Amino acid sequence: MTIRTLSFLLAAIAAVLTPPPAAAQDMSFDAYLQLLIARARAEGVSEPTIQRMTRGLEPSQRVIELDRAQPGTPTRSGYPRLAPYIARHVDAARINGGRSAHASALGTIRAIEREYGVPGEILVAIWGHETAYGRVTGGFDLAQALATLAWEGRRRELFSAEFVDLLKVADKGFSRSQLKGSWAGAFGNPQFLPSVYLRLATDGDADGRADIFGNSADTLASIANYFRDAGWRQGQPWGVRASVPGGFDWSAVESRIVSPVCHRVHERHSQWRTVGEWRALGVQPQRPLAEDVMASLFQPDGPGTPAWLLTTNYRVILEYNCSNYYAMSVGLLADEIAR
């Protein structure tokens, strides 16, 4: 039996013997932390790492407040307009910062593009949107934040696993003081959760370590690996502006598919059709796009406002953050960086 197999077996036994309570507050934070420690130990985290990452841990009331302030499932049918959001998030500072970051890492970016097939401007746009090119990465102690969220219990399965994965990240030689990020557990330049780091973080400069905190090569390669894993199609844009004829019959192209995830995001997109089929309906892409490319039509602010034909690569951006506002701002920022 391999060490990996034994670790999984011990973890399964621990899960059976020490199931989580129905509500985390049914036990003290310290008692619940011991369950998390037992799970981390069973999954192979070293004792020194466990000790330094859990020493003095106590719940964060601020993290609990922020988590409980998150909106529930929206019920209203309307949507805020896209244009004001784009004006705030695709501004001169982000565009100029992105062009500077792209130029300063151009050699690295070209190598990453060749290996992963993802355009450098998309990678830089994600970096800029997530952390303003590394300037705003979050100051929460990740061990405290994730332990608190697991104990609170609203999304225990997610955050208990992320806490253990954080300890696995720390086991790679990252200090607790370095492992700071958002209140919800995302960290580093690309704001990866610990599980995403373990699965997709990449050593972009062959120095033996995937440092997404201060290393631009590792940051960009890791984002590229994420996008390749999510299905980015090389050679296709994320989308292009399109002209929609007056009196266009939207009911004829309305999607009737109910997405199992992020329903309110996907319900705003039309049916999938080839670019050639869209042309036959009078919808004209304003940049070259092959006739056989599948695309959906999106006109977020209503008739008479800008519209786009979105390819499957737009859906890859949504994998990073399932929000039309986010994905559109990333795509449009990338276009400006590449200009």
N, C-alpha and C positions, 0 to 999 in steps of 0.2 A: 504493500500500500504506500503510495507516494505521500509526501508531506502535504501537498495540495489537497489530495483526496481526504486525508485524515483531518485537515482543517475544516473542510466542508462537513464531514461527518460530525465533528465536535460541535460545529455551529448548529447543525440540525438537532442534535441532542439537547443543546442548551436552549434552543427555541421551544422544544417540547417541555423541558423541565421547568423553565422560567418564563411562561407566557406573560405578555404585558397586561396590565390591568385594564379594565373596561374604560376607565378614565385615568389619565396620568396623575391627576391630583389626588387619586385614591391612596397614593403613597407619597412620602416626602421626596423632595428633589434628590437628596443624598441617596435614598434607597433606590430610586429609579436609576440614578447614575451608576450604581453598582451593577444593575442589569446591563446597561450599555457597556460597561467595562468588561463584564463577563463575555459578552458577545464579541467585543474587539479582541479579547485574549483568545477566544476560541477560533477566530478568523485569522490568527497569526500575527497580530500586532505585538511588537516587542514590549517588554515590561518597562524599560526606561521611557519609551515614547508614551505609553499609557500614563505613567506617573507625571511626566512634565506637561502633558496636555490636559490632565484632569485636576492637577493640584489647585486647590482653592476655588474650584468651580462653584458658582451659585447662580440661580436663575436670574435672568435680566427682565425686569418689569417693562423696560422700554421695548424689548423685542416682542414681548407678549402684546403690548399695546399696538405696535405696528402690524402684527399679524392679524389681530382682531379688527383692525381698521380696514382690512382689505375688503373690496366690494364683493358681494355675493353674485349670483347669477342675475344679470340685468333682465328686466321685464319690459322696458319700454322699447318701442319699435324704432325710434329715431336714432341717428348717429351724429356725433359732433362732426363738423366739416373738417375735411382733410387739409385744406389750404392753410389755415392758421397754424396747424401742427407742423406742416412742412416749413413754413416761414420761420418757426422757432428752432427747428432741429436741423435744417439744412441752411444754415446762415453763413455769413462770411467767415466767422471764426472757425467753424468746423470745416468749411471748404478749404480755406487757406492752410489750416493745420493738417488736413488730409493730404494736400498736395505736397507740403513740406515733408511729412512722414514718408510719403510714397517716394519722393525724390531721394531722400537720405538713405533709404533701404532698397534702392532700385535693383542692385545686383542680387541681393537676397530674394527679392520679390520675383525676379525673372526665373531664378532657380526653382522657387516654390511653384510658380505657375507651370513650369515644365513637368514637375513631379506630380502635382495634384490636379492640374487642369482648371483651377479656379482663378479668375482674374484678380490681380493684385489690388485693384481699386475696390473690389468688393471686400476683400480682407481688411483693408485699411478703413473702409467705411464702418465695418462692424466694430473695429477697435475704437474709432472715433465716437461712435454712437454709444458704446458701452461705457467707456471710461475717459472720454475726451483725450484719447491717445496716451492713456496711462496716468493722467493727472488726478483723476477722481476714481479711486478703486475701493473706497469704503474703509471705515475705521473700527468696525465691530470685531471683537475677539470671536473668531469663527467657532472655537470649541464651546464657548459660552452660548453663543447664538443658537447653534444646532442642538446642543443639549437642552436648552430651554424650549425650543420648538418641539423636540421629541417629547419632553416631559409634559408640555401643555396639552398635547394630545389631539389637536384638531387635524393634523396630518402626520400622525405618529409614524406610520410605516415609511413614509418618505424620509422624514428627518432623522429617525433612528438609524436608518441605513446610511444616510449622508454623514451622520456623526462618526460612525465606524469607518466609513471611507475617508473622512478627514484624517483620522488617526493613521490610516494607511499612507496617506499623502505625507503626513509628518514623519512617518517611518522612513521616508526617502531622504531625510536629512534637512527638512524645512523646520525652522524654529517656530515656536508658538507666536512669538512677536511678529514673525513674518506672515503668519497665517491670519491675516485680517481681511475683511471684505464687507459685503452687504449684510444687513440684518437677516436676510433669508439664506445666507450661506454661500453666495457666489463670490468668487475672488479672482484676483489677477487681472491683467490687461483685458482678456476676453470674457471675464466674469463667468468662469466655469464653476459648476457645482463640483464637489469632490468626486462624485461618481463619474462625471464627464471627464475630469482631469485624468483619472485612472484609466479610462477607456481610450481617450483620444489625444491627450496632451502629447506633444511631439518635440523631440530634440532637433531643432532646426539648424543648429550650427555644429553638430557632431562633437559637442564637448562632454557628452555623457549624461546630460541632465536636461529635463524639460522645465525650464524656468520661465513661467508665464508672468512673472512679476516685473522683471527689469530687462528681459532679453527680447528684443524685437523679433529676432529670427525665430525663436521658439514660439513667441506669441502668434506670429503670422502663419507659421507652419501648423500650429495647433488648430487655428481657425480653419485653415485649408483642409486639414484632415477631417474636421467636423463636417465641413460642407461636402467633401467627397463621400464620407460615410452616409450623409443624408441624401445622396443621389444627384449631386450637381452634374449637369450635362455640359461637357466641354464644348465651346464654340457657339453656345446660345446665350443671348442676353437674358436678363431677368424679366424684361418687358420693354415695350416701346410705346411711345405716345401714338394715339390713333385718332383719326377724325371719324365722327359718327354723324350720319346724315340726319337732317331735320325730320322729325316725325318717325324716327326709328322705332320699330315695334319690339320693345323689350320683352313683352310677354312671350314672344316666339322663341327667345333664347334663354329664358329664365331657367336656372338649374332646379331640378326637382329632387336632387340627391341631398339627403340629410347627413351631414358629416358627423361621425361619432365623436369627434373632438373639435373644439373651437368652432361650434356651429355658427355663432354669430359672425365670425370672420369669413367663413366660406360661403355663407348664404348670400353674401353680397356679390359673388362672382357669377358670371353667366355659365352656360353650358360650355363644354370644351368643343372647339371646332378647329379645323385647319385654317391657316392664314388664307389659303385660297378660298375656302368657304366664307370667311369673313369678308373678303373682297367682293364676293358675289352678292353679299348682303349690303354692300355699300360702305363697309367699315374699312378704312384705309390706314395701314401702318405708316408712320411718318419717317421711319428708318428702315433700311433693308431687313427683311425677315423672310426666310425661305417659305415657299408656298405650302410645304408639307408639315411645317411646325405646328404642333397643337398649342392652342392658346385660349384663354378665357378673357372676356371683355369686362372691364371694371371702370365705372364712371362714378366715383365715390360721392361727389357733391351734386349729382343730378344733371338733368339735361342742360346742354349749353355750357358745361364746364369741362375741364380736361378729362380725357379718357385714355386708358391704356389697354393694350393687349398683353396679357401676362402669360409667360411660359411656365413650364414646370419648375424652372429654377427659382421663380418667385416663391413657390411652395417650399423650397429648400430654405430660403430666408425665414419663412414662417416657422420652420422647425427650430430655429434659434430663439424666436420669440413670436408666439402666435398672436400677432396683432397687425392688422392692415396698416395702421399708422406707423408702426415700427418698420415693417417690411418695405413700405413705400419710401420712408425716409432713408433707409439704408440704400435702396436701389437708386434713388435720385441723388443722394450724396455721392455714391460711387460714380455716377455719370458726370457729376461736376468735377470730381477729383481727376477723372480721366480726360477731361476737356483740355 
